[in-house]
Amino acid sequence: MSEWQGGVAKLRPLMMGHLERLEYWSIFSVIGGLTAPLLIQNRQVLMFGIVSAGWATVNIAIALIGKKAPPPKSVAHFVRLLAANQVANYFYILMGIGLGMFGENLDWRGSGFAVALQGFALMVLDGKLLKQSRELLEP
């Protein structure tokens, strides 16, 4: 693993804080996703819970791997990557809302709303890291 030196060293505490927040959100999502269908027993809530828990499990893995990842090439490169990732987050939200509102059955609708919620959470979490990282580029 490469050392965090130079300009990217300032990114490390921001990234670790971000990954920790992602873990907390994801743990909450797994618990909520698995609990909701027990409390509200219908097909749409079941699919919402399964997709939420599954998505969150992947995010936990990403956070754990991210904590061990080598540093980015530069702060500017990292900011561009985060900005591109935000576009994906917006896509998740729009796609999820579309499926949630217009899906042909309860499975699609429950799954869609879960995708929208997870996309929104990622948009907020990634947006905070993007703002913090952009501030490192300012003179």
N, C-alpha and C positions, 0 to 999 in steps of 0.2 A: 504494500500500500504506500502510495506517495505521500510525502509530507505536505501539509497545508502551509505554504510559504508565500511571501509576497502579498500581492493584493487580494488573492483568494482566501488568505488566512482570516480576513474579516468576515467572510461568508460562513465559515464553519459554525460559529455559535448561532447564526440565523438559521442555518439549515438544520442543526440539531434541535433547535426549538420548534421549527416547523414539523420535523419528523415526529417529535414527541406529541405535538398537538394532533397530528394525523393518527398516531397510535391511540390516543385517548378517544377521539371521535370514532375511530374504527371499532374499538372495544365496545363502546356504547352502542354502535350500530349492530354488532354481532349479537349482543345481549338483547337489544330491542327487537332485532329482526327475528330472533328465535322465540322471544316471549310474546310478541304481538299476536301470532296465530293461536296461541294458547288462550289468550284473553278474549279475542274477537275471532270466532270460528266461522270464517267464510273464505271462499277460494281466492278472492282478490287480496285479502290481507295475508293469506298464506304465501302467495306469490311475491307480494311486497316484502315479506319477511325473509323468504329464501334468497331473493336477489340482493336485498340489503346486506344480509349476513355474508353471502358469498362475495360481494363486492368489497365489503369491509375486511374480510379475511385476506383477500389479495392486497389490500392497502396495508395491512399489518405486515405482510411479507415484504412489501416494497419499502416500508419504513425501516424494518430491521436490516434489510440489505443496504439501504441508503446510508445507514449509520456507519457502515464499513466501506463504503464506496470511495474511490480515489477522488481528489479534488477536481473541480472543473478546470478547463484550460485557462479561463479568465472570468472576471466578473461580468464583462460585456457578453461573453458567450453564454454564460449562465442566464443572464437576463433575457437574451433572445430565446433561449430554450423554454424558460418559464412563460414568456409571452405567447409562444406557439402552443404551449400546454394549455394556456387559458382559452385559446380558440377551441381546443378539444373539449374543455369543460363546458363552454357555451353550447357546443354541439350536443353533448350528453343531456344538458338541460332541455334543449329544444326537442330533441328526439324523445326524451322521456315524457315530456308534457304531451307531445303528439300521440305517443302510444297510450299514455294514461287517459287522454280524452277521447281518442278515436280508435283505440284498439278493438279488434273484432270480438274479443271475448274477455272474460275476467282475468285470465292468466296474463294476457298482453297488457291489460290496463294496470293490474297490480305491479307487474314488472316495470312498466313504463314510469309509474310514479316513484318507484324505488330508484330507478336510474336518474330521474330528475332530482330527487333529493340528494343522492350521492354526488351528482354533478355540481349541484349548488354548494354543497359543503366543500368540495374540492376547489370550486371557484373562490370561495371566501378564504380558505386556508392558503391556497396558492397565491391569491391576490395580495394577502398580507406579506408573504415572502417576496413577491415581486416588488412591492412598494419598498420594502426594506432594502432589497438588493439594488434597486435603482438609485436609492439614496447614497449607496457606496460609489456610484459613478459620478455624482455631483462634485464639482471642485470645492 
